[in-house]
C-alpha cells in the first residue's frame, strides 16, 4: 500500500482502517489500498476535497460489511429451487395406487417417508392421515357388506381413501421445500 503524503489523507486512511477492523482482511486491504492510492500525492486542501467525496469512514465500513454479508454464504448451502416433480409423482402414486391392488398406495407412503424436503412431522401427518382414510374406508366396507346398504359400504371404500389421498397430496405439494 502506498502511504498518502498529506497529514489529512494519512489521518483519513488511519480512521478508515480502524472503521474496517471488523471487515474481512481481503476487503479491508482492498478498500484501504484503493483509498490510499486515490489520496496519494494530494495536498491537504486537495485531500480534504477528495475525502468529502469519499464520505465518512464509518459509512464506508458499514457499506463494506453489508456487501460482505450479502456475498457470504449463509449457514445452509445454497441449493436450486425445489422442483415439484417429486411431490407430484408421490401424489399420483399415492392417489392412483390405491386402485392398483393397493401396492401403488404403499409405494406412495414409502415415497412420503423418504422425501427429503418434508419435515418429519409433515411426513407423519401425511402418512397417518392416508392410513386413517384407508381404515375408515375398509371399516365402512366391512360394516355395510352384509346389509341391504352394501353399495354404501363399497362406495365409501372407494371414495373415502380417494378423497383423503387427494387432501394428503395437496398438503404434501404445499409443504414441499
N, C-alpha and C positions, 0 to 999 in steps of 0.2 A: 504494500500500500504506500502511495506517495503521501508525504506529510504536507498539509497546506502551509503556506508561508505566512499568512496574516494571523494575528492573535485571535481575531474574531472567528476566523474559519477553524482554527485549532480548537477553540472552545466549543464551537458548534459540533465538530466531529467527536469530541470527548463526550458532550451531552448525548449525542446520538448513540455512541457506543454504550453508554450507561442505560439509555432507554431500551436498547435492543438486547440487554443482558439475558433476558429470558427467551429470546428467539433462538431457533436452531443455529448452530455455528455457521453453516454454509450460507444461510440467509443473512445473518449478521455481517459476515465478511463481505458478501456481495454488495450489500447496501452501503456499508461504510466505505468500501473501496470506490464505489461509483460516486458517492457524495464528495469524498476527499479529492478525487480526480477532477470533479467539477469546480471545486474551490481552489485548486492548485494554481498558484501564480497570481491570484487576485489580491488587490489592495484591500484594506479594511472596508472602505466605502463600497467597493465592488462586491466584496464578500457579503456585507450586510444586505445589499440589494438582492443578491442571488439566494441568500438564506431566507429572505422574506418570501421568495417564490417557492422555495422548497417546503417551507412550513415548519411547524413545531416538531422537534424530535419525538415527543410523546405520541403525536398523531401518526408519524411515520412508523413508529414501533407498533402502534395499535393496528394500522393497516397491514403491516407485515405479519403480525400474529393472526389476524383474521384470514389472510391469504394462506398462511401455513396450515391453519386449522381446516380450511376447506379443501386443501390439496392432500392433506394427510388421510390415510385410510382409517376408517372407523374401526371399532373393536371387532366387528364381524367382517369377513371378507366380502368384497363386492361380488355380486352374482347377477346374472342376467335376469330380467323379469321372469317370473314363474309362468311357464306355459300352462294352459288349461287343458292340454291334451290328456294328461294322466287322470285328472278328476272326471273328465268327460267319459273316458273309456271305463273307468271304475263305475260311474253312474249307469252306463249302458249295461255292463256286465251284471251289476247288482240287480237292476230292474228286470231286464230281459232274462237273465239267468234263472230266475225263479221258475220260469215256464219251460226250461230246458232241463228236466229231471233234477232240478234244484242244485245241480253241480255248478252251474254258472253263478248262482246266488252265493254258494260257498266260496267260489273263486273271487267274487266281488268283495266278500267280507275279508278275505285274505289280502286283497289289494288295499283295502282300507287300512288294515293292520300294518302293512309295510310301507305305506305312503309316508315319505319323509318330510312333507311340508304341512302336515296336520299335527297339532299338539296332542299329547296322549289323551287329555280329557275329551277333545273333539273326536278322536278315534273311538274311545269308549262309548261316548254318547251315540255316535252313528251306528256302531255295531249292536249295541244293546237295543236301540230303537228298531233297527231292522229285524233283529231276532224277536223282539216283543210283538211287532206286527205280524210276523210269521206264526208265532204261537197263538195269537188271537185268531188268526185265520184257520189254523188247524183245530183249535178248540171249537170254533163255530161249525166247522165241517163235522166234527165228531158229535156235537150236541144235537145237530139237526139231521143227521144222516138217517135215522130210523123213524123220523116223524113225517107227517104229511107235508111239512115245510122243508123237506130235504134240499130243494133247489136254493132256498135261502142260505143254507149252510155251504153249499157248493159255490154260490155267488160270493159269499163272504170269504171263503177260502181263496178264491181267485182275485178278488178286488182289494181286500184289506192289505195283503202284502204288497200289491202293486202301488197303492196309494202311499203306504208307509215308505216304500223304497224310492218313490218319486220325491217325497219330502226329504228323505235322507240324502238323496243325490243332490237336491238343490242346496241343502245345508253344506254338503261337502264342497261343492263348487264355490260357494260363498266364502268358506273359511280357508280355501287353498291359498298359500303364501308363495 
